[in-house]
Amino acid sequence: MTALRTASTAFAAALLLGTPSAVAQPQPVISFADIEDTSLKDPDNPAKKFRVDFARVEHDKPLTRADRMRLTPENVAGFTQEEFDQLYGRITAGPIPDGQYRGDLFFSRGDRISPEADVRTRLERILGGLPGRLAGAGIDFLEKLGRELWKGKVFFRNECVLRNMIDDEPAIRLITDRPHPPDTNPPGTRQVSREGLFGRRFGAETVWLLFPAKLYCGQSLVDGRRESVIVDYNYSDEIDGYRKSPDSLAGRGGLRIRDEIRMIRPGFYLGRAYTNRAFLLNFTLYNAEVAARGGPAFARGESIAEDCRPGEQAQTAAR
């Protein structure tokens, strides 16, 4: 049973913590603080992973609207972890998304300050013992599996709920307690086919909506100056349509996943995934329709709707 649970947990990690599905493109020219600048480091905790003073970076090197319009899900995947952190620290949460968002994910494999940040090391440390070593050794397999299965997220803004889009492949039925989707739609869903919550067309693909989570505004675990949109799986068993297998693997009895996201521009969000409050990876979410509809006004400098607390630091230089 222990081995089976370890395998199931690893499988859930692959679905929720997958890998990039696109090759990183050349990055646009964006200004970043020099990570070696001692004035930017945390004097009280020199060993801290995230040592950059985000307030100082935002003041000295504001991220302009033009900068943000040049960023795409493909080119941000090529930034180092240090650079991704600095992008995230210079943006606000924006509005809580609504609808379907395509997803890409990419692990941090260490950087020049924290080589121990390699995902294998983190998984081994977090899971501990034999399960941790197995997860670390099998990460390449998990990455491949995640790339094939995870498609993104669907936000139900009015219900403050999110569900993950998982490709309809035979493998998903191996860890599902009800392999045949129900004929009726569970409460809290919309625009779902006769197959119900777990079978849905997304473009030319059929996806299952699994691993529900609660949506709310809350403090960022990396930048406490302002809030992020939180995606919390710890109480997913309270959400209508929850199924113990596989949904419980992401909750408080499993990986204890907690995501947070902030908006680069309309339709495009940067995200960070944590397990038991330990950082694991970065991800992007993109909705082309929202991007096309809101992009021109955003580029002209019109105000951004903020559902979460944007903090006290003014972003006048970035407008």
C-alpha positions in Angstrom: 0.0 0.0 0.0 2.9 2.3 0.8 4.4 1.8 -2.6 1.0 2.2 -4.3 0.4 5.5 -2.5 3.9 6.7 -3.4 3.2 6.0 -7.0 -0.2 7.7 -6.9 1.3 10.7 -5.2 4.0 10.9 -7.8 1.4 10.6 -10.6 -0.6 13.4 -9.1 2.6 15.5 -8.9 3.1 14.9 -12.6 -0.5 16.1 -13.4 -0.3 19.2 -11.3 3.3 20.0 -11.4 4.1 19.1 -15.0 6.5 20.5 -17.5 6.8 23.0 -20.3 4.9 22.0 -23.5 6.7 24.5 -25.6 10.3 25.4 -26.3 11.4 28.6 -24.7 11.8 31.5 -27.2 14.5 34.3 -27.0 13.7 36.6 -24.2 12.9 40.3 -24.7 15.2 42.9 -23.3 14.1 43.4 -19.7 16.0 45.2 -16.9 16.9 43.1 -13.9 18.8 43.8 -10.7 22.2 42.3 -10.3 21.7 39.4 -7.9 25.3 39.9 -6.6 24.5 43.5 -5.5 24.9 43.2 -1.7 22.6 46.1 -1.1 19.7 44.1 -2.5 20.3 41.1 -0.2 18.5 40.3 3.1 21.1 41.3 5.8 19.1 39.3 8.5 19.2 36.1 6.6 22.1 35.8 4.1 21.3 32.2 3.3 17.7 32.9 2.3 16.8 31.7 -1.2 14.9 34.9 -2.2 17.3 37.6 -1.1 16.3 40.4 -3.5 14.6 43.5 -2.1 11.6 43.5 -4.4 10.6 47.1 -3.4 14.1 48.3 -4.4 14.0 46.5 -7.7 10.6 47.8 -8.5 11.6 51.4 -7.7 15.0 51.2 -9.6 13.9 49.1 -12.5 10.1 49.4 -13.1 8.5 46.9 -15.4 6.8 49.1 -18.0 3.6 48.4 -19.9 5.7 48.0 -23.1 7.9 45.5 -21.3 4.9 43.5 -20.2 3.4 43.5 -23.7 6.6 41.9 -25.0 6.4 39.0 -22.6 4.8 35.7 -23.7 4.3 32.3 -22.1 7.0 31.0 -24.4 9.7 33.5 -23.8 9.4 33.7 -20.0 10.2 30.0 -19.8 13.7 30.9 -20.8 14.4 33.3 -17.9 16.5 32.1 -14.9 14.7 31.5 -11.6 16.2 34.8 -10.3 14.8 36.7 -13.3 11.4 35.0 -13.0 11.3 36.0 -9.3 12.0 39.6 -10.2 9.3 39.6 -12.8 6.8 38.3 -10.3 7.8 40.8 -7.6 7.1 43.7 -10.0 3.5 42.9 -10.9 0.2 42.8 -9.1 -2.5 40.2 -8.9 -4.9 42.0 -11.3 -8.4 40.6 -11.6 -9.2 37.0 -10.6 -9.4 35.1 -13.9 -12.6 33.6 -15.3 -12.8 30.7 -17.8 -10.3 28.5 -19.5 -6.5 29.2 -19.4 -3.9 27.2 -21.2 -1.0 26.2 -19.0 2.8 25.8 -19.2 5.0 24.8 -16.3 8.7 24.7 -15.8 10.8 23.5 -12.9 13.5 25.5 -11.3 16.7 23.4 -11.6 18.8 25.5 -9.3 20.6 28.8 -10.0 23.9 30.3 -9.2 22.9 31.3 -5.7 21.0 28.2 -4.7 22.1 25.0 -6.6 20.2 23.1 -3.9 17.0 24.4 -5.4 17.1 21.6 -8.0 13.6 20.0 -8.2 15.0 16.5 -7.4 16.6 17.7 -4.2 13.4 19.5 -3.2 11.2 16.5 -3.8 13.5 14.3 -1.8 13.6 16.7 1.1 9.8 17.4 1.1 8.6 13.8 0.7 11.5 12.3 2.7 12.9 8.8 2.9 12.3 6.2 0.2 9.3 8.0 -1.3 11.5 11.1 -1.7 14.3 9.2 -3.4 11.9 7.5 -5.7 10.3 10.8 -6.7 13.7 12.4 -7.3 14.9 9.5 -9.4 11.7 9.4 -11.4 11.3 13.1 -12.1 12.2 12.7 -15.8 9.4 10.2 -16.2 7.0 12.5 -14.3 8.0 15.5 -16.5 7.1 13.5 -19.6 3.9 12.3 -18.1 2.9 15.8 -17.0 3.7 17.3 -20.4 1.3 14.9 -22.0 -1.6 15.2 -19.6 -1.8 18.7 -18.0 -3.5 21.3 -20.2 -4.2 24.2 -17.9 -6.9 25.5 -15.5 -10.5 26.5 -15.6 -11.5 29.3 -13.3 -15.1 29.6 -12.0 -14.8 33.1 -10.8 -18.3 33.6 -9.4 -18.0 30.3 -7.4 -14.4 31.1 -6.3 -13.4 27.7 -7.5 -10.8 26.3 -10.0 -10.4 23.0 -11.7 -7.4 21.6 -13.6 -7.7 20.4 -17.2 -6.3 16.9 -17.6 -6.1 15.3 -21.1 -8.6 12.4 -21.6 -6.1 9.5 -21.8 -6.4 6.0 -20.5 -3.7 6.7 -17.8 -6.0 9.1 -16.0 -8.6 6.3 -15.4 -6.0 4.2 -13.5 -6.2 6.6 -10.5 -9.8 7.5 -10.8 -12.4 6.0 -8.5 -15.2 6.6 -11.0 -13.6 6.0 -14.4 -16.8 6.7 -16.4 -17.9 10.3 -16.1 -21.4 10.9 -14.7 -24.3 11.9 -17.0 -25.4 14.9 -14.9 -23.5 18.1 -14.2 -22.5 18.6 -10.6 -23.4 21.9 -9.0 -21.1 24.9 -9.6 -20.2 24.0 -13.2 -21.2 25.6 -16.5 -20.9 24.9 -20.2 -20.1 21.3 -19.5 -21.1 18.5 -21.9 -23.4 15.6 -21.2 -20.4 13.7 -19.9 -20.5 16.1 -16.9 -17.8 17.8 -15.0 -15.0 15.3 -15.9 -15.5 15.2 -19.7 -15.3 18.5 -21.6 -14.2 19.7 -25.0 -11.4 22.2 -25.1 -10.7 23.1 -28.7 -10.2 19.9 -30.5 -9.3 18.0 -27.3 -11.4 16.3 -24.6 -10.2 17.1 -21.1 -11.3 16.1 -17.6 -11.7 18.7 -14.9 -10.0 17.3 -11.9 -8.2 18.5 -8.7 -10.6 21.3 -7.6 -9.3 24.2 -5.6 -10.6 27.2 -3.8 -9.8 30.7 -5.1 -9.2 33.8 -2.9 -6.8 36.7 -2.4 -4.0 36.1 0.1 -0.4 37.0 1.0 2.3 35.8 -1.4 4.8 33.4 0.0 7.7 35.1 -1.9 6.6 38.8 -1.8 4.5 39.9 1.2 4.2 43.5 0.1 1.1 42.8 -1.9 -1.5 40.0 -2.3 -1.7 37.3 -5.0 -4.6 35.2 -6.3 -4.3 32.0 -4.3 -5.3 28.6 -5.6 -5.7 26.4 -2.5 -6.2 22.6 -2.8 -6.1 22.0 1.0 -9.9 22.1 1.4 -10.9 20.7 -2.0 -13.1 18.0 -0.4 -15.5 20.8 0.5 -16.1 21.6 -3.2 -19.1 20.1 -5.1 -18.0 17.4 -7.5 -15.0 16.4 -5.4 -13.9 12.8 -5.9 -11.5 11.2 -3.4 -9.4 9.6 -6.1 -7.5 11.3 -7.5 -8.5 14.8 -6.1 -7.3 14.0 -2.5 -3.7 13.6 -3.7 -3.5 17.4 -4.1 -5.1 18.2 -0.8 -4.2 18.2 2.8 -3.9 14.4 2.9 -1.5 14.4 -0.1 0.8 17.0 -1.6 -0.9 20.0 0.1 -0.6 22.1 -3.1 -0.9 25.9 -2.9 -0.5 28.0 -6.1 -0.3 31.8 -6.4 -0.7 33.9 -9.5 -0.2 37.5 -10.6 -1.0 39.2 -13.9 1.6 40.2 -16.5 -1.1 41.6 -18.8 -4.8 40.8 -19.5 -5.1 37.1 -20.3 -1.6 36.2 -19.1 -0.6 35.3 -15.6 2.6 34.1 -13.9 2.3 31.5 -11.2 4.2 29.8 -8.5 3.4 26.3 -7.1 4.2 25.2 -3.5 3.8 21.9 -1.7 3.5 22.1 2.0 4.7 25.7 1.7 7.9 24.6 -0.1 8.4 26.2 -3.5 8.5 23.7 -6.4 8.0 25.3 -9.8 6.8 28.2 -12.0 3.9 28.2 -14.4 2.1 30.4 -16.9 -1.6 30.7 -17.7 -2.8 32.2 -21.0 -6.2 33.0 -22.5 -5.8 34.3 -26.1 -9.3 35.8 -26.3 -8.9 37.8 -23.1 -5.4 38.9 -24.2 -6.8 40.2 -27.6 -9.7 42.0 -25.9 -7.9 43.7 -23.1 -4.4 44.1 -24.6 -4.8 47.4 -26.5 -6.3 49.3 -23.5 -3.6 47.9 -21.2 -0.9 49.0 -23.7 -2.3 52.5 -23.7 -1.9 52.7 -19.9 -5.5 52.4 -18.8 -6.0 51.3 -15.2 -6.0 47.6 -14.2 -8.9 46.1 -12.2 -7.5 44.8 -8.9 -9.4 42.2 -7.0 -6.6 41.8 -4.4 -4.7 44.3 -2.3 -2.0 45.8 -4.6 0.1 47.1 -1.8 1.3 50.6 -0.9 4.2 50.9 -3.4 3.0 53.1 -6.3 3.6 51.7 -9.8 3.5 55.1 -11.5 6.7 54.5 -13.4 5.3 51.4 -14.9 2.2 52.9 -16.4 
